[in-house]
Amino acid sequence: MLRGRWRSAGGALVRVTIVWAVSTLTMLALAGILPDFRLQSHDGESLTRVGLTAAWGAGAFGLLSALVWPVVVRALLLVPALVLGLLVFFLNGSLLLLALHLIPAGYGQVAPQTAVVVAAVMSAVASATSTALAVRDDEAYRRRLYRLADRRRRRHRRADAAGPGAAAPGIVFVQLDGVGYEVLCRAARTGLMPTVARWLDRSHRVVSWRTDWSSQTGSSQLGILHGSNFDVPAFRWYEKESGEVVVCNRPTSAAELQRRAIARTADGGLLTHDGASRGNLFSGGADQLALVLSVAARRGRANRSRAGYFAYFSDPANAVRTALSLVAEVGRETVQSVRARLRGDRPRVARGGLYPFVRAFATVVERDVVVAAVIGDMLAGRAAVYADLVAYDEVAHHSGPHGHDTDQVLHRLDRSLALLARVAEHAPRPYRIVLLSDHGQSPGETFLGRYGLTLKDLVRAGCGLPVSRRAGRTRSGAEARTAVRAALHRPVEEGEDEDGARAGRGSDPVVLASGNLALISFPDAPGRATREWIETAHPALLATLANHPGVGFLLVDGVLLGPDGAQARLDAPGEAEELLAVYGPGAAGTVRRTDTFPHVADVMVNSAYDPRTGAVHAFEEQIGSHGGLGGEQCRPFLMWPVELSAPPRGLVGAEAVHRVLRRWLREADGPQVPLAAHGAVEDRRPEGPGGGTFPSAGVSAQDENH
């Protein structure tokens, strides 16, 4: 044992020496290249003296980064996450200036603006070198991961704790937001996702399941995590009793929906026993939270939506790497958008303004932070973890669900999965990784792009109300936008203009879009408006909508209305199935369920669907959409390791998926309780904002975004 410890210490010393040497050479090279950076006095110095100066400066910079950086980031925890990311370069440059001032003879000099560049390059080079050395030495890599997991537990040893062999398997649920069953299978088959392909070949099985009518994250994830998505008719809807619009990705709305689900089920959620919720709309009952929207409006330190940023950005190399990747992603989106415009791609939506930064946040910042949080949970030995990666969903909305842009995102997501699999090999308990999605995406030109007017304009025309001559655009409801606002401490709340938070003022109809599903409500009609009331108040409206080529069907007062006078009562056996046959088996059942919701809209509008192309028409600016019936959006996937029992055939609805995940948690070898390994009791109190242990430089570098 003593020999092993000496060998470990010797190996660590060798790696530190190599990193120091590489950093020294990097500093020498930068001093020779950059005009405002020098390591010698004006009178000149010998090469040996310059080399010693560089070695001193590199060592001081590395030491300061290791000691000072975590303290500085913790002090800046209340700074918005994106602002903190922008401060990375300034803070690193300040540490370099301080390091150069510590050189005894004072020969190191650098201009402040150049210090930012030098510090960024040196951090990236040191991180890459450290990672390369760890990867080449499997034993060193294993020790690094285990040391991270063991650090907290050593503080809480007790003599009568269970031994290491007593740990029951944990489960990590990774939600690939918006990735449909067909997309996943194609990506595995063509080599875009080699990790997924290898799992399907050796250890996992996959099936598709059918969403509820509301095929969107708010409904699906609420049902999956809390066991009930009752009375969630769409992504956004109008509630007459309060005059408010509920929007699933608004923090206060998410908190209220979670409260309603818990009240209905009398259960805290899927993750109540030693669980962690990362990057989700809802907590699932977990007490370890990071980037969870339903707690974003709270002001407790451990419950804020940006909890988890500190643990990731406390490593300067991680911060620099993510900041550089974010800039690269903005550039990538700009180039892809220009190419699409030059090629004349159709359909196409606007991708300018702040969208490149929203995309970069979803595909780089949120991915990196969520993956780091999951790694921390696995190394801490948590029993159940549920994480949402939204990158594909965000890009598919604006680039379409199929194509080069989304293929790149899928490949990078696969690398994140590979990293989690490697970490699982070194976790203090065995882990089973379950992949799933909350919905798919259906392609198609927007309603506005195809017909030159919004659905709101069509409704107003059908009601005999004035219509704006200039067609307006319906704001996209992509989840990443609210994640960005929460990171900036600016979540959209009731009372603001977006999504018409108080749309019920006056008697004009309220028209809200949720992908290719739209909801029309009449504030002056008490309760749910009957068909007779609507036809009396607005005689031309229902016929105008039902006969429009961009509309597939309407739901009004328990009756389906289609083109050319077609109609079907939901309570008449077989009628709804016949009218909705083009939308696939099970469509009528999901519509019947929605019809029972207290907050179903007066008129529910589903867009037309072409089964030959799989295309729908989104009522908001998305060429890859979800939210209603039609095509791949209704067919997400569930992928599980063969050690777990197979789910029942023909899963329909997120609540059914919740029951399957519950069963899998019970199937673990022993109760899902906090891990007590190596004579330690897991501390479930939040430790810092992330409440977990996170990797240092080198672990997440293997998932770098190129």
Buried (B, 14 or more C-beta within 10 A) or exposed (E): EEEEEEEEEEBEEEBBEBBBEBBBBBBBEBBEEBEEBBBBBEEEBEEEBBBBBBBBBBBBBBBBBEEBBBEBBBEBBEBBBBEBBEBBBEBBBBBBBBBBEBBEEEBBBBBEEBBBBBBBBBBBBBBBBBBBBBBEBEEBBEBBBBBBBBEBBEEEEEEEBBEEEEBBBBBBBBBBBBBBBBBBBBBBEEEBBBBBBBBBEEBBBBBBBBBBBBBBBBBBBBBBBBBBBBBBBBBBBBBBEEBBBBBBBBBBBBBBBBEBBBEBBEBBBBBBBBBBBBBBBBBBBBBBBBBBBBBBBBEEEBBBBBBBBBBBBBBBBBBBBBBBBBEBBBEBBBEBBEEBEEEEBEBBBEBEEEBBBBBBBBBBBBBBBBBBBBBBBBBBBBBBBBBBBBBBBBBBBBBBBBBEBBBBBBBBBBBBBBBBBBBBEBBBBBBBBBBBBBBBBBBBBBBBBBBEBBBBBBBBBBBEEEBEEEBEEBBBBBBBBBBBBBBBBEBBBBEEEBBBBBBBEEEBBBBBBBBBBBBBBBBEBEEBBBBEBBBEBBEEBBBBBBEBEBBBBBBBBBBBBBBEEEBBEBEEEEBBBEBBEBBBEBBBBBBBBBBEBEBBBBBBBBBBBBEEEBBBBBBBBBBBBBBBBBBBBBBBBBBBBEBBEEBEEEBBBBBBBBBBBEEBBEBBEEEBEBBBBBBBBBBEEBBBBBBBBBBBBBBBBBBBBE
